[in-house]
Amino acid sequence: MDRLAEEASPWVRLAMVDDVLNLARANSLWPLTFGLACCAIEMMAAGASRYDLDRFGVGLFRPSPRQADLMILAGTISRKMAPVIRTLWDQMPGPKWAIAMGGCTISGGPFRYPGEYAIAEGAEKFMPIDVHVPGCPPRPEALIAGILKLQDKIKRGRRLERAG
Amino acid sequence: MSAPAELARAVEQLGATVPAPFEHPFAGAVEVRWIAPGRLPDACRAARDAGYFFESLTCVDRLAGQGAFELIYTFNRFESSASSRVAWRVWSPAGESVPTVSTVYGAADWNEREVWELYGVRFAGHPNLTWLLLPEGTEWRPLLKSFTAPPASIYDDSQSVVPDDQPAHS
């Protein structure tokens, strides 16, 4: 079978069912309608006509975590909000992915300083993140780049181990 | 007589006094008066009856670590375009509570919760004095002058909530 696959590979692609599924999953992401702070404005811009996330199959923002498989964390996470976000994440059915958009969700960003008392220092303190999009806030192009990166990762069927 | 001056005269009937020049002048208000904590609801009622809305409540930790606070209530009105803000300053001695003004101005409710959670000033008669911005159960008061950093435990990564999930899917 391996030999056959090798010989046929220039003409025939013997995809595993998973590969096909992953292709479908990657090109039909359903993000959660969910904004935390100023990054959400850029996320909305990315979803609107000018940048048009629909081109990548990501345009249908769902109002319920039960219908979403992508969480775009867009904005500052206060310590009070963190458990709420974790609950939303737990309510999303798998397979699911998360994008940390902006400095705050990556590390606390500008709110990280000695004596800081109200802001969670990065979303990874309380949930897993697949792709980080740096910026303060990132432009819509950067978010799109992050989504393309995530789609790449989903198509490969595993977590990205290195960039590129 | 201008409306702020009239109001100031009215609260002077309640024992309000003009701050002395050396007492940290409060800029931005045309009339500033010291109000005794016990007369605060009456002074606020006077402001409400004169057509003023509640603008803000802020707190100053003047004597670091002593537990005494200065509260500044500001009021304004829509009727005049010229500066018309008035401010009531209240000195809250250590260990004493201040009467709530949320019964006079509903908008003061959340302001008082914020001052309580960030400074620890207690407002007697407040309907729901609980945490507004900080997580429920927070015990430290981050805006006190004596505050340096929250307890180490909330920074402890070993307590962080979540383990990495299984790979995105198998």
Interface residues (C-beta under 8 A of the other chain):
Chain A: R25 S78 R79 K80 A82 P83 R86 G94 P95 K96 W97 P114 G115 E116 Y117 A118 E121 K125 F126 M127 P128 D130 K153 I154 G157 R158 R159
Chain B: W131 L133 L134 P135 E136 W140 P142 F147 T148 A149 P150 I154 Y155 D157 S160 V161 V162 D164 D165 P167 A168 H169
